[in-house]
Amino acid sequence: MPTTLIFGASRGQGRAFTEQALRQGHRVVALVRHADMAAELQSLGVEVVTGNALDPQAVATACQAAGDAARVISTLGSFRQAEPVDYLGNRLVIDEMERAGLTRLLLVTSLGCGDSWQYLPERARVAFGHEVRLKSLAESWLQTSTLDWTILRPAGLQDGEATGQAELSQNKELHGLVRRQDVAIRGMQLLTDPQALGQIYAIADPSLSRG
């Protein structure tokens, strides 16, 4: 049974990854901050480590609990929170993975990060630019680490059932929407694909349209 360690598992995109990993029969370990969400995830079969992603000891404990053969997914992010984890939380994940001997990380950020900033509309830069820049720092930290990494940058995220129409792309302008479940399905595939090592992908769904 493969083990998947998820940071950000309790809600949003991280919850979608948690559900997909469980459906695929994985042992799922997650670092969770809030007790009520921890209890909910435990009821689904997730092994929960309680703690904050900005606490090095909590992140280290989660890595140790998962074991060095675990594959790791981080969807850590925050929007205008007092303690944003977009950079510092992900940096801790990367650092503690290296210390614990874990090697494989899928980092989920967003369109507009890194070299895709040029394609981010001005309105989005105003609304989300700060968080995007922090996520870009996390990407850079990962790219200069010793880990086997893949970066996935989703378009605007939607809840709902997977459409099966989401497309990965590289090195081109991309806009639009994508379902969280589709991101999780494709992300789980990337996690075990040797061709994805050291690669950055954007993901969007051409079958969805804004409005």
Buried (B, 14 or more C-beta within 10 A) or exposed (E): EBBBBBBBBBEBBBBBBBBBBBEEEBBBBBBBBEEEBBEBBEEEEBBBBBBBBBBBEBBBBBBBBBBEEBBBBBBBBBEEEEEBBBBBBBBBBBBBBBEBEBBBBBBBBBBBBBEBBEBBEEEBBEEBBBBBBBBBBBBBBBBEBEBBBBBBBBBBBBEEEBBEEBBBEEEEEBBBBBBBBBBBBBBBEBBEEEEBEEBBBBBBBEBBEEE
